Amino acid sequence: MFTPPPISSALNDWACDPLDRPLVSLIVRAAFQMLHDWALHMLERPRSCALEQAAVRTALQGMGASLAWAFADTGVAARARQRMRAVQGVTAAEPSPST
């Protein structure tokens, strides 16, 4: 008879590309930090210390700034749209309005 692994081990073993593992690990750690104490207790996970919480928050804020730049009108997405417009007969979709 098949016995599924405990949910806590399934939450720790993400199937992803080895190059993506640090990013995925960071996002998972942030997700655990957002859980209530009762949920952490059910998952048999301790609450992260304040230093780890601050480090994860700072790292995610840095990632957010990088992503905002990449998708801004002057970032990577804008440059890709310029290249697409340069190709004859190809029209790139305009960016959605900023909110």
C-alpha positions in Angstrom: 0.0 0.0 0.0 1.3 3.5 -1.0 1.8 5.9 1.9 2.2 9.5 0.7 5.1 11.4 2.2 4.4 14.0 4.9 3.3 17.3 3.5 6.3 19.1 5.1 8.7 17.1 3.0 6.7 17.7 -0.1 6.8 21.4 0.6 10.6 21.3 0.9 11.4 19.3 -2.3 10.5 21.5 -5.2 11.1 20.0 -8.7 12.8 22.9 -10.5 15.9 23.6 -12.5 19.0 23.7 -10.4 19.7 27.3 -11.5 16.2 28.3 -10.3 16.5 26.6 -6.9 17.8 29.6 -5.0 15.0 31.8 -6.2 12.3 29.2 -5.6 13.7 28.6 -2.1 13.6 32.3 -1.3 9.9 32.5 -2.5 9.0 29.4 -0.5 10.7 30.8 2.6 8.8 34.0 2.2 5.5 32.1 1.9 6.2 30.2 5.1 6.9 33.5 6.9 3.4 34.7 5.9 1.6 31.7 7.6 -0.1 32.0 10.9 1.4 30.2 13.9 -1.3 27.5 13.8 -0.5 26.7 10.2 3.2 26.4 10.9 2.4 24.1 13.8 0.3 21.9 11.5 3.2 21.8 9.0 5.7 21.1 11.8 7.7 24.2 10.8 9.3 26.6 13.3 8.8 30.4 12.9 11.7 32.0 11.2 13.9 34.3 13.4 13.7 38.0 12.9 17.1 38.1 11.1 16.0 35.6 8.5 12.7 37.4 8.0 14.5 40.6 7.4 17.0 39.0 5.0 14.2 37.3 3.0 12.2 40.6 2.8 15.2 42.6 1.6 16.1 40.0 -1.0 12.5 39.9 -2.3 12.3 43.7 -2.4 15.5 43.7 -4.5 14.0 41.2 -6.9 10.8 43.3 -7.1 12.8 46.4 -8.1 14.7 44.4 -10.8 11.4 43.0 -12.2 9.8 46.5 -12.2 12.7 47.8 -14.1 12.7 44.9 -16.6 9.0 45.5 -17.4 9.1 49.3 -17.3 8.9 51.5 -20.4 12.7 51.9 -20.3 13.7 48.4 -19.4 14.1 45.1 -21.1 10.5 44.8 -22.3 10.7 48.3 -23.9 13.9 47.3 -25.8 12.3 44.1 -27.0 9.3 46.1 -28.3 11.7 48.4 -30.2 13.5 45.5 -31.8 10.1 44.0 -32.8 9.0 47.3 -34.4 12.3 47.3 -36.4 11.4 44.0 -38.0 9.3 44.7 -41.1 5.8 43.4 -41.0 5.8 42.6 -37.3 3.7 44.7 -34.9 4.4 44.3 -31.2 1.6 44.7 -28.7 1.7 48.0 -26.8 2.4 47.9 -23.1 -0.6 48.0 -20.8 -1.2 51.3 -19.0 0.6 51.6 -15.7 -1.6 51.3 -12.6 
